């Protein structure tokens, strides 16, 4: 028996240009997520895309019996999950045309920017950040997270460990792309929020609209390659 027959097949490598464009899109979408999260956090005190943080805070509030605060965070987490589901449904209904999804995302962020910095604005932003995860799900056959970076840092760290052991596995370095995008987006978002408050989300809406135009120019076959099969 051939020993290699028991090994799972490797994902077929993408063309270099295809993969490079995918990484550029991941960088832009992560920048958008970082901006949106930083603005929302500074303006409302709650995370918009960092549901790990909201989950930890939810647990602390439940333990302390702060039921109103716990309910607020639970609603935010549920809204994020619904945003992810809505993004997938919209992708399917529009035949995976990400430009339409990003156009709706731009409208949602503009609506959230026009609202007072309260629960409705927060939940609108959270839903939008859930949706954006359906735009790009993989690059080079590797999973990519757009609005959270714990998984990316974990995959990078594991890849680094294998590299130190002399094992050459492809793709682990690209996991730094969404982390850097979130970091730079957070810095930019914090600077904008300091001067504009929640209205800084208009800048996020503009960036989402620009990304929608960019996606419109990308070959459809490439876009389908960025989605999980």
C-alpha positions in Angstrom: 0.0 0.0 0.0 1.3 3.4 -0.9 1.8 5.4 2.4 0.9 8.6 0.8 -2.5 7.3 0.0 -3.5 7.7 3.6 -2.6 11.4 3.6 -5.3 14.0 2.9 -4.9 15.7 -0.5 -3.4 19.2 -0.4 -5.6 22.0 -1.7 -4.6 22.9 -5.2 -2.4 26.0 -5.2 -3.9 29.2 -6.7 -2.2 31.1 -9.5 0.2 33.7 -8.0 -1.9 36.7 -9.2 -5.1 35.1 -7.9 -3.6 34.6 -4.5 -2.0 38.0 -4.3 -5.3 39.7 -5.2 -7.0 37.6 -2.5 -4.4 38.7 0.1 -4.9 42.4 -0.9 -8.7 42.0 -0.4 -8.2 40.4 3.0 -6.0 43.3 4.0 -8.6 45.8 2.9 -11.5 44.0 4.6 -9.5 43.5 7.8 -8.6 47.2 7.7 -12.4 47.9 7.4 -13.1 45.6 10.4 -10.4 47.1 12.5 -11.7 50.6 11.8 -15.3 49.7 12.5 -14.4 47.8 15.7 -12.2 50.6 17.2 -14.8 53.3 16.4 -17.6 51.3 17.9 -15.7 50.3 21.0 -14.6 53.9 21.7 -18.0 55.4 21.0 -20.2 52.8 22.7 -17.9 50.9 25.1 -18.7 47.5 23.4 -16.9 45.5 20.8 -18.4 45.4 17.3 -16.5 42.5 15.8 -14.4 41.1 18.7 -16.9 38.5 20.0 -14.3 36.7 22.1 -14.0 39.9 24.2 -17.8 40.3 24.4 -18.1 36.6 25.5 -15.6 37.1 28.3 -17.5 40.2 29.4 -20.8 38.3 29.2 -19.4 35.6 31.4 -18.2 38.1 34.0 -21.6 39.9 34.0 -23.5 36.6 34.5 -21.2 35.6 37.3 -21.7 39.0 39.0 -25.5 38.9 38.4 -25.4 42.0 36.1 -28.3 40.7 34.1 -29.1 43.8 32.1 -25.5 44.1 30.9 -25.3 40.3 30.2 -28.5 40.5 28.1 -27.1 43.4 26.2 -23.9 41.5 25.3 -25.8 38.3 24.6 -27.9 40.3 22.1 -24.8 41.6 20.4 -23.3 38.1 20.1 -26.5 36.8 18.6 -26.7 39.7 16.2 -23.1 38.9 15.0 -24.0 35.3 14.4 -27.1 36.4 12.5 -25.0 38.8 10.4 -22.7 35.9 9.4 -25.7 33.8 8.4 -27.2 36.7 6.6 -24.0 37.3 4.7 -23.9 33.7 3.5 -27.6 33.8 2.5 -27.1 37.1 0.6 -24.0 35.6 -1.2 -26.1 32.6 -2.3 -29.1 34.7 -3.3 -26.9 37.1 -5.4 -24.9 34.2 -6.8 -21.8 35.0 -4.9 -21.6 38.7 -6.0 -19.6 40.2 -3.2 -19.9 43.7 -4.6 -23.7 43.6 -3.7 -23.0 42.4 -0.2 -20.4 45.1 0.3 -22.8 47.7 -1.1 -25.3 46.7 1.5 -22.6 46.7 4.2 -21.8 50.3 3.2 -25.4 51.3 3.6 -25.7 49.6 7.0 -22.5 51.4 8.3 -23.8 54.7 7.0 -27.1 54.1 8.8 -25.3 53.2 12.0 -23.2 56.4 11.7 -26.3 58.5 11.5 -27.7 57.0 14.8 -27.0 58.1 18.3 -24.2 56.1 20.0 -26.6 53.6 21.6 -27.8 50.0 21.3 -29.4 50.3 17.9 -26.3 51.8 16.3 -24.1 49.2 18.0 -26.3 46.3 16.8 -26.4 47.6 13.3 -22.6 47.8 13.2 -22.3 44.3 14.7 -24.6 42.8 12.1 -22.6 44.5 9.4 -19.3 43.0 10.8 -20.9 39.6 10.9 -21.9 39.9 7.2 -18.4 40.9 6.0 -17.0 37.4 7.0 -18.9 35.9 4.1 -17.0 38.0 1.5 -13.7 36.2 1.6 -13.3 32.8 3.5 -10.1 31.4 2.1 -6.9 32.3 0.2 -4.5 29.7 -1.2 -7.0 27.1 0.2 -6.3 28.3 3.7 -9.0 29.6 6.1 -8.9 33.4 6.7 -10.8 35.4 9.4 -11.6 39.0 8.6 -13.1 40.4 11.8 -11.1 38.4 14.4 -7.5 37.6 14.6 -7.1 35.1 17.5 -7.4 32.2 15.0 -4.9 33.9 12.6 -2.3 34.4 15.3 -2.8 30.8 16.5 -2.3 29.5 12.9 0.7 31.7 12.5 2.2 30.5 15.8 1.6 26.8 14.9 3.2 27.4 11.5 6.2 29.1 13.2 6.5 26.1 15.5 6.5 23.7 12.6 9.1 25.9 10.8 11.4 25.8 13.8 11.1 22.0 13.7 12.3 22.1 10.1 8.9 21.3 8.6 8.1 23.5 5.6 4.4 24.1 5.4 3.0 26.6 3.1 0.8 29.5 3.8 1.3 30.1 7.6 3.0 33.5 7.1 -0.1 35.0 5.3 -2.0 34.7 8.6 -0.3 38.0 9.6 -2.1 39.8 6.9 -5.5 40.0 8.6 -3.8 40.8 11.9 -1.9 43.7 10.4 -5.0 44.9 8.7 -7.0 44.9 12.0 -4.1 46.6 13.8 -3.7 49.4 11.3 -7.5 49.8 10.9 -7.8 50.0 14.7 -5.3 52.8 14.8 -7.0 54.7 12.0 -10.4 54.2 13.5 -9.3 55.4 16.9 -7.9 58.6 15.4 -11.1 59.2 13.4 -13.3 58.5 16.4 -11.4 61.0 18.5 -12.5 63.8 16.2 -15.8 62.6 14.9 -17.3 60.2 17.4 -19.6 57.5 16.0 -19.9 59.6 12.8 -16.5 58.2 11.9 -18.4 55.1 10.7 -19.1 57.2 7.6 -15.5 56.7 6.7 -16.0 52.9 7.1 -19.1 53.1 4.9 -17.0 54.9 2.2 -14.2 52.2 2.5 -16.8 49.4 2.1 -18.2 51.2 -1.0 -14.7 51.4 -2.5 -14.2 47.7 -1.8 -17.5 47.0 -3.5 -16.3 48.7 -6.6 -12.9 46.8 -6.5 -14.8 43.5 -6.1 -16.9 44.4 -9.1 -13.7 44.6 -11.2 -12.3 41.2 -10.1 -13.0 38.2 -12.3 -16.0 36.2 -11.0 -14.1 32.9 -11.1 -11.5 34.4 -8.8 -14.2 35.6 -6.4 -15.6 32.1 -6.2 -12.2 30.8 -5.4 -12.1 32.9 -2.2 -15.2 31.2 -0.8 -15.2 27.9 1.0 -16.6 25.1 -1.1 
